[in-house]
Amino acid sequence: MDKKEFAHIRKLLGKTQKELAELLGISIKTLHSYEQGWRRIPAHAERQIIFLLSKISEISGTLKPCWTIKNCPTKRKKACPAWEFQAGKLCWFINGTICECNAQHDWHKKMEVCRKCAVLKSFMPPLDD
């Protein structure tokens, strides 16, 4: 996640920098450094901010489970942690999910796959240029 996307999601959440810093459990100075590009946004902060955004879509009723969107066969569903924990709306959050027929165990590699996926795209708005 880059600084522009991070700031864009914060604004979509309707949060000030101070409010989001409190939600993420970081200092305002740290949040400033993410949005200015002085520090790389760590995986835990990326996960949290995407999680908050996903909850808005879930509340609005527009979010569907990944296995429905991807039309996963039963065998794949049963091998996938998203199915095991009935977390199909949070599949992008869980490492080891069976996406693109392969389990992705590294967060950054997983997010490369997830960013191309209809599940994450269903609630991650495109950046305004």
RANOR-V448358 format. One record per pair of residues at least 24 apart in sequence whose ideal C-beta (glycine too) atoms are under 10 Angstrom apart, sorted by the first residue. I is the first residue (numbers start at 1). J is the second residue. D is the distance in Angstrom with one decimal. If there is no record, write none. Layout:
i=I j=J d=D
i=I j=J d=D
This chain:
i=1 j=34 d=8.8
i=1 j=40 d=9.1
i=1 j=41 d=5.0
i=1 j=42 d=9.5
i=1 j=43 d=9.0
i=1 j=45 d=8.2
i=1 j=46 d=4.5
i=1 j=47 d=9.6
i=1 j=49 d=7.8
i=1 j=50 d=8.0
i=1 j=111 d=7.9
i=1 j=115 d=9.5
i=2 j=34 d=9.5
i=2 j=37 d=7.6
i=2 j=40 d=9.2
i=2 j=41 d=7.6
i=2 j=127 d=9.2
i=3 j=33 d=9.2
i=3 j=34 d=6.2
i=3 j=35 d=5.4
i=3 j=36 d=6.6
i=3 j=37 d=4.3
i=3 j=38 d=8.8
i=3 j=39 d=9.2
i=3 j=40 d=9.4
i=3 j=41 d=7.4
i=4 j=35 d=8.7
i=4 j=37 d=8.7
i=4 j=127 d=6.1
i=4 j=128 d=9.5
i=4 j=129 d=9.4
i=5 j=41 d=8.7
i=5 j=46 d=9.0
i=5 j=49 d=9.1
i=5 j=50 d=9.7
i=5 j=124 d=8.6
i=5 j=125 d=9.9
i=5 j=126 d=9.9
i=5 j=127 d=6.1
i=6 j=31 d=8.7
i=6 j=34 d=5.5
i=6 j=35 d=6.1
i=6 j=37 d=9.5
i=6 j=41 d=5.5
i=6 j=45 d=7.9
i=6 j=46 d=7.8
i=6 j=49 d=6.6
i=7 j=31 d=9.6
i=7 j=34 d=8.3
i=7 j=35 d=4.8
i=7 j=36 d=9.4
i=7 j=127 d=9.7
i=8 j=124 d=9.8
i=8 j=125 d=7.7
i=8 j=126 d=9.2
i=8 j=127 d=5.5
i=8 j=128 d=7.0
i=9 j=46 d=9.5
i=9 j=49 d=5.3
i=9 j=50 d=7.3
i=9 j=52 d=8.0
i=9 j=53 d=5.5
i=9 j=124 d=8.1
i=9 j=125 d=8.4
i=9 j=127 d=9.6
i=10 j=34 d=9.4
i=10 j=35 d=7.7
i=10 j=49 d=7.1
i=10 j=52 d=9.4
i=10 j=53 d=9.6
i=11 j=128 d=9.5
i=12 j=49 d=9.8
i=12 j=52 d=9.5
i=12 j=53 d=6.5
i=12 j=56 d=8.0
i=12 j=123 d=9.9
i=12 j=124 d=9.6
i=12 j=125 d=6.6
i=13 j=49 d=7.6
i=13 j=52 d=5.8
i=13 j=53 d=6.5
i=13 j=55 d=9.7
i=13 j=56 d=7.4
i=14 j=56 d=9.4
i=15 j=49 d=9.5
i=15 j=52 d=8.5
i=20 j=45 d=9.6
i=20 j=48 d=9.4
i=20 j=49 d=7.4
i=20 j=52 d=8.6
i=23 j=48 d=7.4
i=23 j=49 d=8.4
i=23 j=52 d=6.9
i=24 j=48 d=5.4
i=24 j=49 d=7.0
i=24 j=52 d=9.0
i=42 j=107 d=9.6
i=43 j=106 d=9.6
i=43 j=107 d=4.5
i=43 j=108 d=7.3
i=43 j=110 d=9.7
i=43 j=111 d=8.3
i=44 j=107 d=9.1
i=46 j=107 d=8.1
i=46 j=108 d=9.5
i=46 j=111 d=7.5
i=47 j=90 d=10.0
i=47 j=92 d=8.8
i=47 j=93 d=6.2
i=47 j=107 d=7.7
i=47 j=111 d=9.3
i=48 j=93 d=9.7
i=50 j=90 d=9.7
i=50 j=92 d=7.0
i=50 j=93 d=7.6
i=50 j=111 d=9.0
i=50 j=114 d=9.1
i=50 j=120 d=7.8
i=50 j=123 d=8.6
i=50 j=124 d=7.2
i=51 j=90 d=7.4
i=51 j=92 d=9.1
i=51 j=93 d=6.2
i=53 j=120 d=9.9
i=53 j=123 d=6.1
i=53 j=124 d=6.9
i=53 j=125 d=8.5
i=54 j=89 d=6.7
i=54 j=90 d=6.8
i=54 j=92 d=7.9
i=54 j=93 d=7.9
i=54 j=119 d=9.6
i=54 j=120 d=8.5
i=54 j=122 d=9.2
i=54 j=123 d=5.4
i=54 j=124 d=8.5
i=55 j=89 d=9.2
i=55 j=90 d=9.5
i=55 j=123 d=9.3
i=56 j=123 d=7.5
i=57 j=89 d=8.2
i=57 j=122 d=6.9
i=57 j=123 d=3.7
i=57 j=124 d=9.2
i=57 j=125 d=10.0
i=58 j=89 d=5.7
i=58 j=90 d=8.9
i=58 j=123 d=8.3
i=60 j=123 d=9.1
i=62 j=122 d=7.0
i=62 j=123 d=7.2
i=63 j=88 d=9.1
i=63 j=89 d=4.9
i=63 j=90 d=9.4
i=63 j=119 d=8.5
i=63 j=122 d=6.4
i=63 j=123 d=6.1
i=64 j=88 d=7.6
i=64 j=89 d=7.4
i=64 j=118 d=9.4
i=64 j=119 d=8.1
i=64 j=122 d=7.3
i=65 j=89 d=5.8
i=65 j=90 d=9.4
i=65 j=91 d=7.9
i=65 j=119 d=8.4
i=66 j=90 d=8.7
i=66 j=91 d=4.0
i=66 j=92 d=8.2
i=66 j=94 d=9.9
i=66 j=97 d=7.6
i=66 j=98 d=9.8
i=66 j=99 d=8.0
i=66 j=114 d=9.8
i=66 j=117 d=7.9
i=66 j=118 d=8.7
i=66 j=119 d=4.6
i=66 j=120 d=9.3
i=66 j=122 d=9.7
i=67 j=91 d=8.3
i=67 j=98 d=9.8
i=67 j=119 d=9.5
i=68 j=119 d=9.4
i=69 j=117 d=8.2
i=69 j=118 d=5.2
i=69 j=119 d=5.3
i=69 j=121 d=9.6
i=69 j=122 d=7.1
i=70 j=98 d=9.8
i=70 j=99 d=8.0
i=70 j=100 d=9.4
i=70 j=117 d=7.7
i=70 j=118 d=7.2
i=70 j=119 d=7.1
i=72 j=98 d=7.8
i=72 j=99 d=9.6
i=72 j=101 d=9.9
i=76 j=101 d=7.3
i=79 j=103 d=8.4
i=82 j=119 d=9.4
i=88 j=119 d=8.1
i=89 j=119 d=8.1
i=89 j=122 d=9.4
i=89 j=123 d=9.1
i=90 j=119 d=9.5
i=91 j=117 d=8.4
i=91 j=119 d=5.9
i=91 j=120 d=8.5
i=92 j=117 d=7.4
i=92 j=119 d=6.4
i=92 j=120 d=4.9
i=92 j=123 d=9.7
i=92 j=124 d=9.1
i=93 j=120 d=9.9
